[in-house]
Amino acid sequence: MRKGYLVLIYLLIVAVGALIFAHIWLNTKARMDAMRMRELERERMVLVSQIDKLRSRWEYLTSPENLESLARKFGMSLPQTEPKLIVK
């Protein structure tokens, strides 16, 4: 009879240990996933910022007013017709 109780207590201890291990392992995995997601979000925000800077520079450099002022600054003239791009 005592042996049966000892086996039950042993199985209960093993089950509690397995639950504790699973809890710690899953919690650590969730933390690592959250850290990786924060890192990816940070990288995404940096890339979005860089894209916005490039887009604003492109808009600045391609606006007609700025093209004229840049051409005057460097002593050049702009063509009167829109250039045609030929893509092969």
C-alpha positions in Angstrom: 0.0 0.0 0.0 2.8 2.4 0.9 4.5 1.6 -2.4 1.5 2.7 -4.3 1.4 6.1 -2.5 5.1 6.6 -3.2 4.6 5.9 -6.9 1.7 8.4 -7.0 3.8 11.0 -5.2 6.7 10.4 -7.5 4.5 10.7 -10.6 3.0 13.9 -9.2 6.5 15.4 -8.6 7.5 14.4 -12.2 4.3 16.0 -13.6 4.9 19.2 -11.6 8.5 19.3 -12.8 7.5 18.9 -16.4 4.9 21.7 -16.1 7.5 24.0 -14.5 10.0 23.1 -17.3 7.4 23.7 -20.0 6.4 27.0 -18.4 10.0 28.3 -18.3 10.8 27.1 -21.8 7.7 28.6 -23.4 8.1 31.9 -21.4 11.7 32.2 -22.6 10.7 31.4 -26.2 7.9 34.1 -26.0 10.4 36.6 -24.7 12.9 35.8 -27.5 10.1 36.1 -30.1 9.0 39.5 -28.7 12.6 40.8 -28.7 13.0 39.7 -32.3 9.7 41.4 -33.3 10.8 44.6 -31.6 14.1 44.4 -33.5 12.4 43.9 -36.8 10.0 46.8 -36.1 12.9 49.0 -35.3 14.7 48.0 -38.6 11.4 48.6 -40.5 11.1 52.1 -39.0 14.7 52.9 -40.0 14.0 51.7 -43.6 10.8 53.7 -43.8 12.6 56.8 -42.6 15.3 56.3 -45.2 12.8 55.7 -48.0 11.0 58.9 -47.0 14.2 60.9 -47.1 15.1 59.5 -50.5 11.6 60.2 -51.8 11.7 63.8 -50.6 15.1 64.3 -52.2 13.8 62.8 -55.4 10.8 65.1 -55.4 13.0 68.1 -54.7 15.4 67.3 -57.5 12.8 66.5 -60.1 10.5 69.4 -59.4 10.6 71.9 -62.4 11.3 74.9 -60.2 14.3 73.3 -58.6 15.6 71.9 -61.9 15.5 75.4 -63.3 17.3 76.9 -60.3 19.9 74.1 -60.4 20.4 74.6 -64.2 20.9 78.4 -63.6 23.3 77.7 -60.7 25.6 75.6 -62.9 25.2 77.7 -66.1 23.2 75.1 -68.0 19.8 75.3 -69.8 17.0 72.9 -69.7 15.5 71.5 -73.0 12.2 72.9 -74.0 10.7 69.5 -74.8 10.2 66.6 -72.5 13.0 64.0 -73.0 11.9 60.6 -74.3 13.2 57.6 -72.5 14.0 54.6 -74.7 14.1 51.4 -72.8 15.4 48.3 -74.6 
